[in-house]
C-alpha cells in the first residue's frame, strides 16, 4: 500500500495555503475553495467540514 494524500483540517484555508507555500514551496494543484490540494499530496480542508483528530 502506498500513501497518496494527507488531509489536514484548518481554520483558514487561504492562510494555511500561504504558510505551506512560504515554508516548503508547495504549489496549489487543485483549488475547490474550502478544499485545496497542494503538491506532494497535502490536502487542506476547512475545519467546518469535520473535526480534527485531536478534538
CHARMM-style PDB file with segment names, atoms N, HN, CA, C and O in Angstrom:
ATOM      1  N   UNK     1       0.842  -1.173   0.000  1.00  0.00      PROA
ATOM      2  CA  UNK     1       0.000   0.000   0.000  1.00  0.00      PROA
ATOM      3  C   UNK     1       0.890   1.239   0.000  1.00  0.00      PROA
ATOM      4  O   UNK     1       1.961   1.257   0.607  1.00  0.00      PROA
ATOM      5  N   UNK     2       0.431   2.251  -0.679  1.00  0.00      PROA
ATOM      6  HN  UNK     2      -0.439   2.237  -1.171  1.00  0.00      PROA
ATOM      7  CA  UNK     2       1.202   3.485  -0.792  1.00  0.00      PROA
ATOM      8  C   UNK     2       0.335   4.677  -0.376  1.00  0.00      PROA
ATOM      9  O   UNK     2      -0.804   4.813  -0.822  1.00  0.00      PROA
ATOM     10  N   UNK     3       0.878   5.521   0.469  1.00  0.00      PROA
ATOM     11  HN  UNK     3       1.803   5.410   0.832  1.00  0.00      PROA
ATOM     12  CA  UNK     3       0.175   6.722   0.919  1.00  0.00      PROA
ATOM     13  C   UNK     3       0.164   7.752  -0.208  1.00  0.00      PROA
ATOM     14  O   UNK     3       1.212   8.085  -0.761  1.00  0.00      PROA
ATOM     15  N   UNK     4      -1.025   8.256  -0.547  1.00  0.00      PROA
ATOM     16  HN  UNK     4      -1.877   7.986  -0.098  1.00  0.00      PROA
ATOM     17  CA  UNK     4      -1.128   9.228  -1.638  1.00  0.00      PROA
ATOM     18  C   UNK     4      -1.404  10.636  -1.145  1.00  0.00      PROA
ATOM     19  O   UNK     4      -0.854  11.593  -1.690  1.00  0.00      PROA
ATOM     20  N   UNK     5      -2.248  10.792  -0.122  1.00  0.00      PROA
ATOM     21  HN  UNK     5      -2.695  10.015   0.321  1.00  0.00      PROA
ATOM     22  CA  UNK     5      -2.630  12.121   0.361  1.00  0.00      PROA
ATOM     23  C   UNK     5      -2.625  12.164   1.879  1.00  0.00      PROA
ATOM     24  O   UNK     5      -2.829  11.151   2.549  1.00  0.00      PROA
ATOM     25  N   UNK     6      -2.390  13.356   2.405  1.00  0.00      PROA
ATOM     26  HN  UNK     6      -2.225  14.178   1.860  1.00  0.00      PROA
ATOM     27  CA  UNK     6      -2.526  13.629   3.828  1.00  0.00      PROA
ATOM     28  C   UNK     6      -3.468  14.811   3.943  1.00  0.00      PROA
ATOM     29  O   UNK     6      -3.226  15.854   3.335  1.00  0.00      PROA
ATOM     30  N   UNK     7      -4.553  14.665   4.723  1.00  0.00      PROA
ATOM     31  HN  UNK     7      -4.749  13.818   5.217  1.00  0.00      PROA
ATOM     32  CA  UNK     7      -5.543  15.719   4.874  1.00  0.00      PROA
ATOM     33  C   UNK     7      -5.369  16.383   6.230  1.00  0.00      PROA
ATOM     34  O   UNK     7      -5.287  15.711   7.258  1.00  0.00      PROA
ATOM     35  N   UNK     8      -5.313  17.700   6.222  1.00  0.00      PROA
ATOM     36  HN  UNK     8      -5.379  18.246   5.387  1.00  0.00      PROA
ATOM     37  CA  UNK     8      -5.205  18.493   7.448  1.00  0.00      PROA
ATOM     38  C   UNK     8      -6.388  19.448   7.482  1.00  0.00      PROA
ATOM     39  O   UNK     8      -6.622  20.178   6.519  1.00  0.00      PROA
ATOM     40  N   UNK     9      -7.138  19.451   8.584  1.00  0.00      PROA
ATOM     41  HN  UNK     9      -6.948  18.858   9.366  1.00  0.00      PROA
ATOM     42  CA  UNK     9      -8.222  20.421   8.727  1.00  0.00      PROA
ATOM     43  C   UNK     9      -7.645  21.700   9.326  1.00  0.00      PROA
ATOM     44  O   UNK     9      -6.853  21.659  10.267  1.00  0.00      PROA
ATOM     45  N   UNK    10      -8.052  22.827   8.768  1.00  0.00      PROA
ATOM     46  HN  UNK    10      -8.695  22.860   8.003  1.00  0.00      PROA
ATOM     47  CA  UNK    10      -7.512  24.124   9.186  1.00  0.00      PROA
ATOM     48  C   UNK    10      -8.645  25.130   9.358  1.00  0.00      PROA
ATOM     49  O   UNK    10      -9.718  24.981   8.773  1.00  0.00      PROA
ATOM     50  N   UNK    11      -8.398  26.142  10.156  1.00  0.00      PROA
ATOM     51  HN  UNK    11      -7.526  26.263  10.631  1.00  0.00      PROA
ATOM     52  CA  UNK    11      -9.397  27.195  10.370  1.00  0.00      PROA
ATOM     53  C   UNK    11      -9.497  28.133   9.173  1.00  0.00      PROA
ATOM     54  O   UNK    11     -10.581  28.621   8.853  1.00  0.00      PROA
ATOM     55  N   UNK    12      -8.375  28.384   8.516  1.00  0.00      PROA
ATOM     56  HN  UNK    12      -7.495  27.987   8.776  1.00  0.00      PROA
ATOM     57  CA  UNK    12      -8.349  29.324   7.401  1.00  0.00      PROA
ATOM     58  C   UNK    12      -7.537  28.701   6.264  1.00  0.00      PROA
ATOM     59  O   UNK    12      -6.311  28.626   6.345  1.00  0.00      PROA
ATOM     60  N   UNK    13      -8.213  28.260   5.216  1.00  0.00      PROA
ATOM     61  HN  UNK    13      -9.209  28.322   5.150  1.00  0.00      PROA
ATOM     62  CA  UNK    13      -7.558  27.558   4.107  1.00  0.00      PROA
ATOM     63  C   UNK    13      -6.573  28.475   3.376  1.00  0.00      PROA
ATOM     64  O   UNK    13      -5.471  28.050   3.031  1.00  0.00      PROA
ATOM     65  N   UNK    14      -6.963  29.718   3.142  1.00  0.00      PROA
ATOM     66  HN  UNK    14      -7.858  30.064   3.422  1.00  0.00      PROA
ATOM     67  CA  UNK    14      -6.070  30.645   2.429  1.00  0.00      PROA
ATOM     68  C   UNK    14      -4.779  30.890   3.200  1.00  0.00      PROA
ATOM     69  O   UNK    14      -3.690  30.878   2.627  1.00  0.00      PROA
ATOM     70  N   UNK    15      -4.910  31.108   4.487  1.00  0.00      PROA
ATOM     71  HN  UNK    15      -5.795  31.117   4.952  1.00  0.00      PROA
ATOM     72  CA  UNK    15      -3.730  31.354   5.321  1.00  0.00      PROA
ATOM     73  C   UNK    15      -2.829  30.121   5.377  1.00  0.00      PROA
ATOM     74  O   UNK    15      -1.606  30.239   5.301  1.00  0.00      PROA
ATOM     75  N   UNK    16      -3.429  28.946   5.509  1.00  0.00      PROA
ATOM     76  HN  UNK    16      -4.423  28.850   5.570  1.00  0.00      PROA
ATOM     77  CA  UNK    16      -2.655  27.705   5.548  1.00  0.00      PROA
ATOM     78  C   UNK    16      -1.969  27.447   4.214  1.00  0.00      PROA
ATOM     79  O   UNK    16      -0.835  26.968   4.182  1.00  0.00      PROA
ATOM     80  N   UNK    17      -2.649  27.761   3.111  1.00  0.00      PROA
ATOM     81  HN  UNK    17      -3.570  28.149   3.137  1.00  0.00      PROA
ATOM     82  CA  UNK    17      -2.056  27.596   1.785  1.00  0.00      PROA
ATOM     83  C   UNK    17      -0.812  28.469   1.643  1.00  0.00      PROA
ATOM     84  O   UNK    17       0.224  28.012   1.158  1.00  0.00      PROA
ATOM     85  N   UNK    18      -0.919  29.714   2.064  1.00  0.00      PROA
ATOM     86  HN  UNK    18      -1.760  30.085   2.458  1.00  0.00      PROA
ATOM     87  CA  UNK    18       0.239  30.628   2.021  1.00  0.00      PROA
ATOM     88  C   UNK    18       1.368  30.111   2.904  1.00  0.00      PROA
ATOM     89  O   UNK    18       2.536  30.168   2.519  1.00  0.00      PROA
ATOM     90  N   UNK    19       1.020  29.603   4.095  1.00  0.00      PROA
ATOM     91  HN  UNK    19       0.071  29.557   4.407  1.00  0.00      PROA
ATOM     92  CA  UNK    19       2.020  29.083   5.027  1.00  0.00      PROA
ATOM     93  C   UNK    19       2.826  27.955   4.396  1.00  0.00      PROA
ATOM     94  O   UNK    19       4.056  27.979   4.433  1.00  0.00      PROA
ATOM     95  N   UNK    20       2.150  26.971   3.819  1.00  0.00      PROA
ATOM     96  HN  UNK    20       1.150  26.951   3.789  1.00  0.00      PROA
ATOM     97  CA  UNK    20       2.852  25.826   3.231  1.00  0.00      PROA
ATOM     98  C   UNK    20       3.608  26.205   1.959  1.00  0.00      PROA
ATOM     99  O   UNK    20       4.613  25.576   1.630  1.00  0.00      PROA
ATOM    100  N   UNK    21       3.136  27.232   1.237  1.00  0.00      PROA
ATOM    101  HN  UNK    21       2.319  27.743   1.504  1.00  0.00      PROA
ATOM    102  CA  UNK    21       3.885  27.706   0.078  1.00  0.00      PROA
ATOM    103  C   UNK    21       5.159  28.420   0.543  1.00  0.00      PROA
ATOM    104  O   UNK    21       6.246  28.158   0.029  1.00  0.00      PROA
ATOM    105  N   UNK    22       5.017  29.316   1.511  1.00  0.00      PROA
ATOM    106  HN  UNK    22       4.133  29.528   1.929  1.00  0.00      PROA
ATOM    107  CA  UNK    22       6.174  30.078   2.002  1.00  0.00      PROA
ATOM    108  C   UNK    22       7.211  29.181   2.670  1.00  0.00      PROA
ATOM    109  O   UNK    22       8.411  29.375   2.478  1.00  0.00      PROA
ATOM    110  N   UNK    23       6.762  28.206   3.449  1.00  0.00      PROA
ATOM    111  HN  UNK    23       5.787  28.049   3.605  1.00  0.00      PROA
ATOM    112  CA  UNK    23       7.686  27.362   4.206  1.00  0.00      PROA
ATOM    113  C   UNK    23       8.325  26.271   3.359  1.00  0.00      PROA
ATOM    114  O   UNK    23       9.532  26.045   3.446  1.00  0.00      PROA
ATOM    115  N   UNK    24       7.519  25.586   2.533  1.00  0.00      PROA
ATOM    116  HN  UNK    24       6.539  25.769   2.463  1.00  0.00      PROA
ATOM    117  CA  UNK    24       8.013  24.436   1.781  1.00  0.00      PROA
ATOM    118  C   UNK    24       7.984  24.617   0.261  1.00  0.00      PROA
ATOM    119  O   UNK    24       8.485  23.763  -0.470  1.00  0.00      PROA
ATOM    120  N   UNK    25       7.405  25.717  -0.220  1.00  0.00      PROA
ATOM    121  HN  UNK    25       6.998  26.411   0.374  1.00  0.00      PROA
ATOM    122  CA  UNK    25       7.309  25.942  -1.655  1.00  0.00      PROA
ATOM    123  C   UNK    25       6.283  25.059  -2.344  1.00  0.00      PROA
ATOM    124  O   UNK    25       6.412  24.780  -3.536  1.00  0.00      PROA
ATOM    125  N   UNK    26       5.252  24.608  -1.605  1.00  0.00      PROA
ATOM    126  HN  UNK    26       5.147  24.834  -0.636  1.00  0.00      PROA
ATOM    127  CA  UNK    26       4.235  23.722  -2.169  1.00  0.00      PROA
ATOM    128  C   UNK    26       3.224  24.532  -2.980  1.00  0.00      PROA
ATOM    129  O   UNK    26       2.547  25.406  -2.439  1.00  0.00      PROA
ATOM    130  N   UNK    27       3.125  24.245  -4.255  1.00  0.00      PROA
ATOM    131  HN  UNK    27       3.675  23.535  -4.694  1.00  0.00      PROA
ATOM    132  CA  UNK    27       2.180  24.919  -5.140  1.00  0.00      PROA
ATOM    133  C   UNK    27       0.807  24.276  -5.067  1.00  0.00      PROA
ATOM    134  O   UNK    27       0.675  23.102  -4.722  1.00  0.00      PROA
ATOM    135  N   UNK    28      -0.210  25.056  -5.393  1.00  0.00      PROA
ATOM    136  HN  UNK    28      -0.103  26.010  -5.673  1.00  0.00      PROA
ATOM    137  CA  UNK    28      -1.586  24.564  -5.429  1.00  0.00      PROA
ATOM    138  C   UNK    28      -1.784  23.746  -6.704  1.00  0.00      PROA
ATOM    139  O   UNK    28      -1.488  24.213  -7.804  1.00  0.00      PROA
ATOM    140  N   UNK    29      -2.286  22.521  -6.544  1.00  0.00      PROA
ATOM    141  HN  UNK    29      -2.526  22.142  -5.650  1.00  0.00      PROA
ATOM    142  CA  UNK    29      -2.592  21.644  -7.670  1.00  0.00      PROA
ATOM    143  C   UNK    29      -4.067  21.771  -8.035  1.00  0.00      PROA
ATOM    144  O   UNK    29      -4.420  21.798  -9.214  1.00  0.00      PROA
ATOM    145  N   UNK    30      -4.935  21.849  -7.011  1.00  0.00      PROA
ATOM    146  HN  UNK    30      -4.648  21.827  -6.053  1.00  0.00      PROA
ATOM    147  CA  UNK    30      -6.380  21.945  -7.207  1.00  0.00      PROA
ATOM    148  C   UNK    30      -6.964  22.805  -6.106  1.00  0.00      PROA
ATOM    149  O   UNK    30      -6.702  22.569  -4.926  1.00  0.00      PROA
ATOM    150  N   UNK    31      -7.754  23.802  -6.480  1.00  0.00      PROA
ATOM    151  HN  UNK    31      -7.967  23.993  -7.438  1.00  0.00      PROA
ATOM    152  CA  UNK    31      -8.380  24.698  -5.506  1.00  0.00      PROA
ATOM    153  C   UNK    31      -9.888  24.606  -5.645  1.00  0.00      PROA
ATOM    154  O   UNK    31     -10.449  24.994  -6.670  1.00  0.00      PROA
ATOM    155  N   UNK    32     -10.551  24.090  -4.604  1.00  0.00      PROA
ATOM    156  HN  UNK    32     -10.096  23.775  -3.771  1.00  0.00      PROA
ATOM    157  CA  UNK    32     -12.007  23.979  -4.579  1.00  0.00      PROA
ATOM    158  C   UNK    32     -12.556  24.784  -3.408  1.00  0.00      PROA
ATOM    159  O   UNK    32     -13.383  24.293  -2.639  1.00  0.00      PROA
ATOM    160  N   UNK    33     -12.099  26.001  -3.282  1.00  0.00      PROA
ATOM    161  HN  UNK    33     -11.428  26.399  -3.906  1.00  0.00      PROA
ATOM    162  CA  UNK    33     -12.492  26.941  -2.223  1.00  0.00      PROA
ATOM    163  C   UNK    33     -12.179  26.426  -0.823  1.00  0.00      PROA
ATOM    164  O   UNK    33     -11.183  26.847  -0.233  1.00  0.00      PROA
ATOM    165  N   UNK    34     -12.992  25.535  -0.274  1.00  0.00      PROA
ATOM    166  HN  UNK    34     -13.801  25.193  -0.753  1.00  0.00      PROA
ATOM    167  CA  UNK    34     -12.781  25.058   1.089  1.00  0.00      PROA
ATOM    168  C   UNK    34     -11.893  23.821   1.167  1.00  0.00      PROA
ATOM    169  O   UNK    34     -11.620  23.324   2.260  1.00  0.00      PROA
ATOM    170  N   UNK    35     -11.444  23.324   0.030  1.00  0.00      PROA
ATOM    171  HN  UNK    35     -11.666  23.728  -0.857  1.00  0.00      PROA
ATOM    172  CA  UNK    35     -10.510  22.207  -0.047  1.00  0.00      PROA
ATOM    173  C   UNK    35      -9.431  22.563  -1.064  1.00  0.00      PROA
ATOM    174  O   UNK    35      -9.729  22.936  -2.198  1.00  0.00      PROA
ATOM    175  N   UNK    36      -8.181  22.442  -0.643  1.00  0.00      PROA
ATOM    176  HN  UNK    36      -7.940  22.139   0.279  1.00  0.00      PROA
ATOM    177  CA  UNK    36      -7.068  22.764  -1.529  1.00  0.00      PROA
ATOM    178  C   UNK    36      -6.092  21.597  -1.514  1.00  0.00      PROA
ATOM    179  O   UNK    36      -5.698  21.113  -0.453  1.00  0.00      PROA
ATOM    180  N   UNK    37      -5.706  21.149  -2.713  1.00  0.00      PROA
ATOM    181  HN  UNK    37      -6.027  21.542  -3.575  1.00  0.00      PROA
ATOM    182  CA  UNK    37      -4.706  20.102  -2.831  1.00  0.00      PROA
ATOM    183  C   UNK    37      -3.401  20.774  -3.237  1.00  0.00      PROA
ATOM    184  O   UNK    37      -3.331  21.485  -4.239  1.00  0.00      PROA
ATOM    185  N   UNK    38      -2.367  20.531  -2.431  1.00  0.00      PROA
ATOM    186  HN  UNK    38      -2.423  19.953  -1.616  1.00  0.00      PROA
ATOM    187  CA  UNK    38      -1.046  21.079  -2.713  1.00  0.00      PROA
ATOM    188  C   UNK    38      -0.155  19.991  -3.301  1.00  0.00      PROA
ATOM    189  O   UNK    38      -0.481  18.805  -3.241  1.00  0.00      PROA
ATOM    190  N   UNK    39       0.962  20.405  -3.864  1.00  0.00      PROA
ATOM    191  HN  UNK    39       1.227  21.368  -3.913  1.00  0.00      PROA
ATOM    192  CA  UNK    39       1.932  19.452  -4.406  1.00  0.00      PROA
ATOM    193  C   UNK    39       2.298  18.428  -3.328  1.00  0.00      PROA
ATOM    194  O   UNK    39       2.187  18.713  -2.136  1.00  0.00      PROA
ATOM    195  N   UNK    40       2.715  17.285  -3.732  1.00  0.00      PROA
ATOM    196  HN  UNK    40       2.805  17.054  -4.701  1.00  0.00      PROA
ATOM    197  CA  UNK    40       3.087  16.124  -2.908  1.00  0.00      PROA
ATOM    198  C   UNK    40       1.903  15.514  -2.151  1.00  0.00      PROA
ATOM    199  O   UNK    40       2.107  14.690  -1.260  1.00  0.00      PROA
ATOM    200  N   UNK    41       0.677  15.903  -2.489  1.00  0.00      PROA
ATOM    201  HN  UNK    41       0.512  16.573  -3.213  1.00  0.00      PROA
ATOM    202  CA  UNK    41      -0.494  15.253  -1.915  1.00  0.00      PROA
ATOM    203  C   UNK    41      -0.991  15.792  -0.591  1.00  0.00      PROA
ATOM    204  O   UNK    41      -1.772  15.123   0.087  1.00  0.00      PROA
ATOM    205  N   UNK    42      -0.567  16.970  -0.207  1.00  0.00      PROA
ATOM    206  HN  UNK    42       0.067  17.513  -0.757  1.00  0.00      PROA
ATOM    207  CA  UNK    42      -1.077  17.578   1.025  1.00  0.00      PROA
ATOM    208  C   UNK    42      -2.414  18.236   0.721  1.00  0.00      PROA
ATOM    209  O   UNK    42      -2.508  19.064  -0.185  1.00  0.00      PROA
ATOM    210  N   UNK    43      -3.453  17.873   1.476  1.00  0.00      PROA
ATOM    211  HN  UNK    43      -3.376  17.201   2.213  1.00  0.00      PROA
ATOM    212  CA  UNK    43      -4.794  18.411   1.280  1.00  0.00      PROA
ATOM    213  C   UNK    43      -5.168  19.243   2.500  1.00  0.00      PROA
ATOM    214  O   UNK    43      -5.056  18.777   3.634  1.00  0.00      PROA
ATOM    215  N   UNK    44      -5.607  20.456   2.269  1.00  0.00      PROA
ATOM    216  HN  UNK    44      -5.698  20.835   1.348  1.00  0.00      PROA
ATOM    217  CA  UNK    44      -6.078  21.338   3.333  1.00  0.00      PROA
ATOM    218  C   UNK    44      -7.586  21.449   3.207  1.00  0.00      PROA
ATOM    219  O   UNK    44      -8.107  21.754   2.135  1.00  0.00      PROA
ATOM    220  N   UNK    45      -8.289  21.199   4.314  1.00  0.00      PROA
ATOM    221  HN  UNK    45      -7.866  20.951   5.185  1.00  0.00      PROA
ATOM    222  CA  UNK    45      -9.751  21.244   4.297  1.00  0.00      PROA
ATOM    223  C   UNK    45     -10.232  22.173   5.409  1.00  0.00      PROA
ATOM    224  O   UNK    45      -9.707  22.159   6.522  1.00  0.00      PROA
ATOM    225  N   UNK    46     -11.242  22.980   5.082  1.00  0.00      PROA
ATOM    226  HN  UNK    46     -11.669  22.991   4.177  1.00  0.00      PROA
ATOM    227  CA  UNK    46     -11.817  23.882   6.074  1.00  0.00      PROA
ATOM    228  C   UNK    46     -12.373  23.083   7.243  1.00  0.00      PROA
ATOM    229  O   UNK    46     -13.025  22.056   7.058  1.00  0.00      PROA
ATOM    230  N   UNK    47     -12.107  23.567   8.435  1.00  0.00      PROA
ATOM    231  HN  UNK    47     -11.577  24.402   8.585  1.00  0.00      PROA
ATOM    232  CA  UNK    47     -12.484  22.883   9.671  1.00  0.00      PROA
ATOM    233  C   UNK    47     -13.991  22.676   9.797  1.00  0.00      PROA
ATOM    234  O   UNK    47     -14.428  21.775  10.513  1.00  0.00      PROA
ATOM    235  N   UNK    48     -14.790  23.490   9.118  1.00  0.00      PROA
ATOM    236  HN  UNK    48     -14.435  24.222   8.537  1.00  0.00      PROA
ATOM    237  CA  UNK    48     -16.249  23.386   9.249  1.00  0.00      PROA
ATOM    238  C   UNK    48     -16.789  22.063   8.700  1.00  0.00      PROA
ATOM    239  O   UNK    48     -17.935  21.710   8.978  1.00  0.00      PROA
ATOM    240  N   UNK    49     -15.991  21.331   7.933  1.00  0.00      PROA
ATOM    241  HN  UNK    49     -15.060  21.619   7.707  1.00  0.00      PROA
ATOM    242  CA  UNK    49     -16.438  20.072   7.351  1.00  0.00      PROA
ATOM    243  C   UNK    49     -16.169  18.853   8.222  1.00  0.00      PROA
ATOM    244  O   UNK    49     -16.560  17.744   7.858  1.00  0.00      PROA
ATOM    245  N   UNK    50     -15.532  19.027   9.328  1.00  0.00      PROA
ATOM    246  HN  UNK    50     -15.215  19.928   9.623  1.00  0.00      PROA
ATOM    247  CA  UNK    50     -15.291  17.894  10.209  1.00  0.00      PROA
ATOM    248  C   UNK    50     -14.298  18.257  11.290  1.00  0.00      PROA
ATOM    249  O   UNK    50     -13.491  19.173  11.137  1.00  0.00      PROA
ATOM    250  N   UNK    51     -14.371  17.531  12.372  1.00  0.00      PROA
ATOM    251  HN  UNK    51     -15.027  16.787  12.497  1.00  0.00      PROA
ATOM    252  CA  UNK    51     -13.461  17.767  13.481  1.00  0.00      PROA
ATOM    253  C   UNK    51     -12.115  17.129  13.183  1.00  0.00      PROA
ATOM    254  O   UNK    51     -12.024  16.112  12.496  1.00  0.00      PROA
ATOM    255  N   UNK    52     -11.088  17.743  13.710  1.00  0.00      PROA
ATOM    256  HN  UNK    52     -11.162  18.569  14.268  1.00  0.00      PROA
ATOM    257  CA  UNK    52      -9.746  17.212  13.569  1.00  0.00      PROA
ATOM    258  C   UNK    52      -9.528  16.005  14.477  1.00  0.00      PROA
ATOM    259  O   UNK    52     -10.399  15.647  15.271  1.00  0.00      PROA
ATOM    260  N   UNK    53      -8.404  15.409  14.357  1.00  0.00      PROA
ATOM    261  HN  UNK    53      -7.697  15.700  13.712  1.00  0.00      PROA
ATOM    262  CA  UNK    53      -8.069  14.203  15.106  1.00  0.00      PROA
ATOM    263  C   UNK    53      -8.024  14.451  16.617  1.00  0.00      PROA
ATOM    264  O   UNK    53      -8.367  13.563  17.397  1.00  0.00      PROA
ATOM    265  N   UNK    54      -7.610  15.630  17.030  1.00  0.00      PROA
ATOM    266  HN  UNK    54      -7.331  16.351  16.396  1.00  0.00      PROA
ATOM    267  CA  UNK    54      -7.432  15.890  18.458  1.00  0.00      PROA
ATOM    268  C   UNK    54      -8.569  16.682  19.082  1.00  0.00      PROA
ATOM    269  O   UNK    54      -8.375  17.280  20.140  1.00  0.00      PROA
ATOM    270  N   UNK    55      -9.720  16.709  18.484  1.00  0.00      PROA
ATOM    271  HN  UNK    55      -9.878  16.223  17.625  1.00  0.00      PROA
ATOM    272  CA  UNK    55     -10.844  17.455  19.074  1.00  0.00      PROA
ATOM    273  C   UNK    55     -11.849  16.532  19.692  1.00  0.00      PROA
ATOM    274  OT1 UNK    55     -12.856  16.989  20.233  1.00  0.00      PROA
TER     275      UNK     55
END
